């Protein structure tokens, strides 16, 4: 029985690892066979994922060709380039096959990850709209009556006090942080912890008056003006909304704007 991949089998591989890839917080490389001439161990359409730690999902031929491609994938990750097209003469690298294979390597960035601190009235539609816009969503709130799967069906829920969650939380470059907690003291606590992080976006709910008060307190705590300039407070695009869904739309619109600007 043939062990070669068909196009359908390649799709099966992608389906099997989709959830795992979606949970990744680091970039990975997708390798696709785009040409297979002569004797070779796989055919066009075979796919393999190389995770940032070197682990593999799927296969494009095994053995020496994959050991070469793992090194190529790691080099692409380090370079930051979006993609590469590579060709290998299999006999030249010591394989008994005598064919030639071309591979397309794609740099896959981790999914944009929105962390909502607070599970209140604004957080609920924000989580929904963000998920629909392609964000992975996590909601952090210790209140079991608010942070439920019924209210946040498309989000990961963390029922922990903010200080406990922050003990092990490190903002990553794919993170978008939104503070919609129960009050000013909570927002200040969270912001002091994350303001030095690598996240793409930091937003705090509130008025211009709250922003002035918050900045004065952070400045007194040693936060620089440059660091404060990264914080959106009030957050959201100025569309004039007042209801929770309208405010959520303005927030998610700003998240999308930031995401797309950083992609260019």
C-alpha positions as CSV (number, residue, x, y, z in Angstrom):
1,X,0.0,0.0,0.0
2,X,1.4,3.4,-0.9
3,X,2.4,5.8,1.9
4,X,2.7,8.8,-0.4
5,X,0.6,11.8,0.5
6,X,-2.3,12.9,-1.6
7,X,-3.6,16.4,-1.5
8,X,-6.4,15.2,0.8
9,X,-3.9,13.7,3.2
10,X,-2.0,17.0,3.3
11,X,-5.2,18.7,4.3
12,X,-5.8,16.0,6.9
13,X,-2.5,16.8,8.5
14,X,-3.4,20.5,8.7
15,X,-6.7,19.8,10.2
16,X,-5.2,17.5,12.9
17,X,-2.7,20.2,14.0
18,X,-4.9,23.2,13.5
19,X,-5.8,23.7,17.2
20,X,-2.3,23.0,18.4
21,X,-0.9,25.6,15.9
22,X,-3.5,28.1,16.9
23,X,-2.4,27.8,20.5
24,X,1.3,28.5,19.6
25,X,2.7,31.7,21.0
26,X,5.8,31.5,18.8
27,X,6.2,31.5,15.0
28,X,6.6,28.3,13.0
29,X,7.4,27.2,9.5
30,X,5.1,25.4,7.0
31,X,6.9,23.4,4.4
32,X,5.1,22.3,1.2
33,X,6.5,20.1,-1.6
34,X,5.9,22.1,-4.8
35,X,7.9,20.0,-7.2
36,X,8.9,16.3,-7.2
37,X,10.9,15.1,-10.2
38,X,12.3,11.6,-10.6
39,X,12.6,9.1,-7.7
40,X,11.6,10.7,-4.4
41,X,10.0,9.9,-1.1
42,X,7.0,12.2,-1.4
43,X,4.8,13.9,-4.0
44,X,3.6,17.4,-4.6
45,X,1.2,18.6,-1.9
46,X,2.9,16.9,1.1
47,X,3.2,19.3,4.0
48,X,5.2,19.5,7.3
49,X,5.2,22.0,10.1
50,X,8.4,22.8,12.0
51,X,7.7,24.3,15.4
52,X,10.0,26.8,17.1
53,X,11.4,24.1,19.3
54,X,12.3,21.9,16.3
55,X,9.4,19.4,16.7
56,X,7.7,18.2,13.5
57,X,4.1,17.7,12.5
58,X,3.5,15.8,9.2
59,X,6.3,14.7,6.8
60,X,7.7,15.6,3.5
61,X,10.0,12.6,3.1
62,X,11.8,11.8,6.3
63,X,15.5,11.1,6.8
64,X,18.2,13.4,5.4
65,X,15.9,15.6,3.5
66,X,13.9,16.5,6.6
67,X,17.1,17.1,8.6
68,X,18.2,19.6,6.0
69,X,14.8,21.2,6.0
70,X,14.7,21.6,9.8
71,X,17.9,23.6,9.6
72,X,16.4,25.6,6.7
73,X,13.3,26.2,8.8
74,X,15.3,27.4,11.8
75,X,17.3,29.7,9.6
76,X,14.1,31.2,8.2
77,X,12.7,31.7,11.7
78,X,15.9,33.6,12.7
79,X,16.0,35.7,9.5
80,X,12.4,37.0,9.8
81,X,11.9,36.6,6.1
82,X,8.3,35.7,5.0
83,X,9.2,32.7,2.8
84,X,11.9,30.9,0.8
85,X,11.9,28.5,-2.2
86,X,14.5,25.7,-2.0
87,X,15.6,22.9,-4.3
88,X,17.3,19.7,-3.3
89,X,19.0,17.0,-5.4
90,X,18.4,14.0,-3.2
91,X,21.4,12.0,-4.4
92,X,23.7,15.0,-3.7
93,X,22.7,14.9,0.0
94,X,23.2,11.2,0.3
95,X,19.8,9.7,-0.3
96,X,19.3,6.6,-2.4
97,X,16.5,8.4,-4.3
98,X,17.8,10.1,-7.4
99,X,15.2,12.8,-7.8
100,X,14.9,16.5,-7.3
101,X,12.5,18.1,-4.9
102,X,11.5,21.8,-4.5
103,X,10.1,23.1,-1.2
104,X,8.2,26.3,-0.3
105,X,8.9,27.4,3.2
106,X,6.4,29.9,4.8
107,X,7.0,31.8,8.0
108,X,3.7,31.5,10.0
109,X,3.3,34.1,12.7
110,X,1.4,33.2,15.9
111,X,-2.3,34.2,16.0
112,X,-3.0,37.6,17.4
113,X,-3.9,37.0,21.0
114,X,-6.3,39.3,22.9
115,X,-6.1,39.1,26.7
116,X,-9.1,40.8,28.3
117,X,-8.6,41.7,31.9
118,X,-12.2,41.8,33.2
119,X,-15.4,40.0,32.2
120,X,-17.9,42.8,32.4
121,X,-20.5,44.3,30.0
122,X,-17.9,45.8,27.5
123,X,-15.7,42.7,27.7
124,X,-18.4,40.4,26.4
125,X,-19.0,42.0,23.0
126,X,-15.3,42.9,22.7
127,X,-14.5,39.2,23.0
128,X,-17.1,38.2,20.4
129,X,-16.1,40.8,17.8
130,X,-12.4,40.1,18.3
131,X,-12.9,36.4,17.8
132,X,-14.9,37.1,14.6
133,X,-12.0,39.3,13.4
134,X,-9.4,36.4,13.8
135,X,-8.1,37.0,17.3
136,X,-7.5,34.3,19.8
137,X,-9.2,35.5,23.0
138,X,-8.5,34.9,26.7
139,X,-10.6,36.5,29.5
140,X,-9.2,36.9,32.9
141,X,-11.6,37.4,35.8
142,X,-11.9,35.7,39.2
143,X,-15.7,36.2,39.4
144,X,-17.4,32.9,38.4
145,X,-20.8,34.6,37.8
146,X,-19.2,36.8,35.1
147,X,-16.4,34.7,33.5
148,X,-18.5,31.9,32.1
149,X,-18.4,29.9,28.9
150,X,-22.0,31.0,28.2
151,X,-21.0,34.6,28.2
152,X,-17.7,34.0,26.4
153,X,-18.3,30.9,24.1
154,X,-15.3,31.7,21.9
155,X,-12.8,32.5,24.5
156,X,-10.4,30.8,27.0
157,X,-11.5,31.7,30.5
158,X,-9.1,32.1,33.4
159,X,-10.9,32.4,36.7
160,X,-8.0,33.8,38.7
161,X,-7.4,37.1,40.7
162,X,-5.4,39.5,38.5
163,X,-2.3,39.4,40.8
164,X,-2.2,35.6,40.7
165,X,-2.4,35.5,36.9
166,X,0.2,38.2,36.5
167,X,2.7,36.2,38.6
168,X,3.3,33.9,35.6
169,X,2.2,36.1,32.7
170,X,4.7,37.5,30.3
171,X,3.4,39.7,27.4
172,X,4.5,38.4,24.0
173,X,4.8,40.2,20.6
174,X,1.5,38.7,19.4
175,X,-0.4,39.9,22.5
176,X,-3.1,42.6,22.6
177,X,-3.9,43.6,26.2
178,X,-7.2,45.3,27.1
179,X,-8.0,46.4,30.6
180,X,-11.7,46.5,31.3
181,X,-11.6,45.4,34.9
182,X,-13.8,46.3,37.9
183,X,-12.2,49.6,38.6
184,X,-9.2,52.0,38.4
185,X,-7.1,50.2,41.1
186,X,-7.2,47.0,39.2
187,X,-6.4,48.6,35.9
188,X,-3.4,50.4,37.5
189,X,-2.1,47.2,39.0
190,X,-2.3,45.4,35.7
191,X,-0.8,48.2,33.7
192,X,2.2,48.6,36.0
193,X,2.9,44.9,35.4
194,X,2.6,44.8,31.6
195,X,3.7,48.3,30.5
196,X,7.2,47.1,30.0
197,X,6.2,44.1,27.9
198,X,6.5,43.3,24.2
199,X,2.8,43.3,23.4
200,X,1.5,45.0,20.2
201,X,-1.3,46.9,22.0
202,X,-2.1,48.1,25.5
203,X,-5.5,49.7,26.1
204,X,-7.3,50.9,29.2
205,X,-11.0,51.7,29.4
206,X,-11.9,55.1,30.8
207,X,-12.3,58.8,30.2
208,X,-9.8,61.5,29.5
209,X,-9.9,62.4,33.2
210,X,-9.1,58.9,34.1
211,X,-6.1,58.9,31.7
212,X,-4.8,62.1,33.3
213,X,-5.1,60.6,36.8
214,X,-3.6,57.3,35.7
215,X,-0.6,59.0,34.0
216,X,0.1,61.0,37.2
217,X,0.1,57.9,39.3
218,X,2.3,56.0,36.9
219,X,4.7,58.8,36.5
220,X,5.1,59.0,40.3
221,X,5.8,55.3,40.2
222,X,8.7,55.8,37.7
223,X,7.0,55.1,34.4
224,X,8.5,57.1,31.6
225,X,6.6,59.3,29.2
226,X,7.8,57.1,26.3
227,X,6.3,54.0,28.0
228,X,3.0,55.8,28.7
229,X,2.8,56.9,25.1
230,X,2.3,53.2,24.1
231,X,-0.9,53.1,26.2
232,X,-4.3,53.8,24.6
233,X,-6.3,55.5,27.3
234,X,-9.1,56.2,26.5
235,X,-8.9,53.3,24.1
236,X,-10.9,52.6,20.9
237,X,-11.3,54.7,17.8
238,X,-13.3,57.9,18.3
239,X,-16.6,56.8,16.7
240,X,-18.8,58.4,19.3
241,X,-20.2,55.2,20.7
242,X,-21.8,54.9,24.2
243,X,-23.4,51.5,24.5
244,X,-21.2,48.4,25.3
245,X,-21.5,47.0,21.7
246,X,-20.6,50.4,20.3
247,X,-17.6,50.8,22.6
248,X,-16.5,47.2,21.8
249,X,-16.6,47.9,18.1
250,X,-14.4,51.0,18.6
251,X,-11.9,48.9,20.6
252,X,-11.8,46.0,18.2
253,X,-11.4,48.4,15.3
254,X,-8.3,49.9,17.0
255,X,-7.0,46.4,17.6
256,X,-7.4,45.6,13.9
257,X,-5.8,48.9,12.9
258,X,-2.8,48.2,15.1
259,X,-2.5,44.7,13.8
260,X,-2.5,45.7,10.2
261,X,-0.1,48.6,10.7
262,X,2.4,46.2,12.2
263,X,2.0,43.8,9.4
264,X,3.3,46.4,6.8
